Amino acid sequence: MDVSQIVPSMGDEEVLAYRFLVSTGGVTLERLARNLGWGTVRAARVLARLRRLRLARSDAEGHGGWEAVHPETAKLRYTKPLSGAIDAWQAQLDGIRRELDTLTALCVGDADTEWSSPVVTVTGASDIRAALEDSAAQCADEVFAVQPLGRGAPALARHVLLHDPRPLPPTVRMRALLPHLSRYDTEARECVERITASGGEARTTASSLPAMVVFDRAVAFLLDGGEDKAHIVKHGALVEFITHLTESAWTAGEGFQGAGGNNPIPEHLTQETKAAIIQLLAAGYKDEVVAKRLGIALRTCRKYVAEIFGDLGAQSRFQAGWMVRDHMLAAGVDGAGAARSVSAA
C-alpha cells in the first residue's frame, strides 16, 4: 500500500494558509485571500486542498467561514487506516514465517543439533560476499584462511581478508595457510606481505586442503567453485572437526618464505606437488580442481599429470590410480613416498 495515497503531501501554500487559520481562529475566504495577497480563486483552491487533508473545515452554518482542524484530530483519521494496513502486513509476515518454519522442520536431522541444518549452501557471488562480510563483521578474535590467496583462489575471500577497508575489525588476528608453491606466485606473495604487515601470519603446507575461511572457530566457509558456491558450516562439532584438520596442517606447515618468480622450483617441492596430485587424482578430482587446490596453473598441473603418467607407463587416469595404489600397498608408503618411488622407477 502506498502511504502517499492515504496521507497527501502538504505544500508551502497549505502550510501558510493553515498557520493563518490557526492564528485567527477562523476567517472567510475573502479575508484569507486579502491578507495573504492571493486572489479568491487561489485561496479557494488552497482551502479545498486543506479540507482534503482534513486540516480545515468550512462553517457548518454556511456563513463562508473557515477554521483549522487540530492536527491530533487529523492524525487519528490517518493512523487508523495505516494501523489496519500495518496489522495486515504483520499478519502476512507471521504467516510467511510459520510456513518457512514448517519447511525448516523438514531439514532437522537431529533434535540435538544447534542449527536446523548443519551445512547451508549459498550460491551467487553477491550472496556469498554478503555472508562472508557479515561473518567478518561479527568476528571478534581470529580468522583462519586456507588457500584464499594467489593463483586460482576465490576473489571473494581476498576481498574479505585484504580489501581496504576490509570488513574485519582491526583487532582480529589473521592466519593464512597456503600451498608450498604459492611462494613462487607473485600475487600470493603480495597478499602475504599485507597480512604480515597487519600483524597476521602465513605458512605453507604440502597438504591439499580445500579453500576455506574459518571465523572465531565458530563459522566455516568452504569455498566450492570459487565465486559460484560456498558451504557455510555453523554446526559446532563439524566446525571443530574442520578446525582440528586445519590446525594440524598449520602446525606441520612452514613459515612463508617468498621466492622470486624466476627462481627454479626445488625438486622436493615438485615431488611434494606430484604426491598431492596423485592423492587428488585418486580421489576422482579433475585437473581444474587439482590445480586450484594446489595453487598452481592448470598448464603446470597437466604437465605434472603427464609426467606422472609417463613415469607409471599409464594410459588413463583410471589405470594410473590403480597403479599408484599398487605402488603404495607394495611399498607400504604414503602418497609422497609413492610419488618418490614412482619417480625412481
Secondary structure, DSSP 8 states (H G I E B T S, - for coil): --HHHHS----HHHHHHHHHHHHHS-EEHHHHHHHHT--HHHHHHHHHHHHHTTSEEE-TTSSSEEEE--HHHHHHHHHHHHHHHHHHHHHHHHHHHHHHHHHHHHT---TT-SSSSSEEEEESHHHHHHHHHHHHHH--SEEEEES-SSTT--HHHHHHHH-SS-SS-TT-EEEEEEEGGGGG-HHHHHHHHHHHHTT-EEEEES-----EEEETTTEEEE-TTTTTEEEEE--HHHHHHHHHHHHHHHHH-EE-----TTS---HHHHHHHHHHHHHHHHTT--HHHHHHHHT--HHHHHHHHHHHHHHHT-SSHHHHHHHHHHHHHHHT--HHHHHHHHHH-
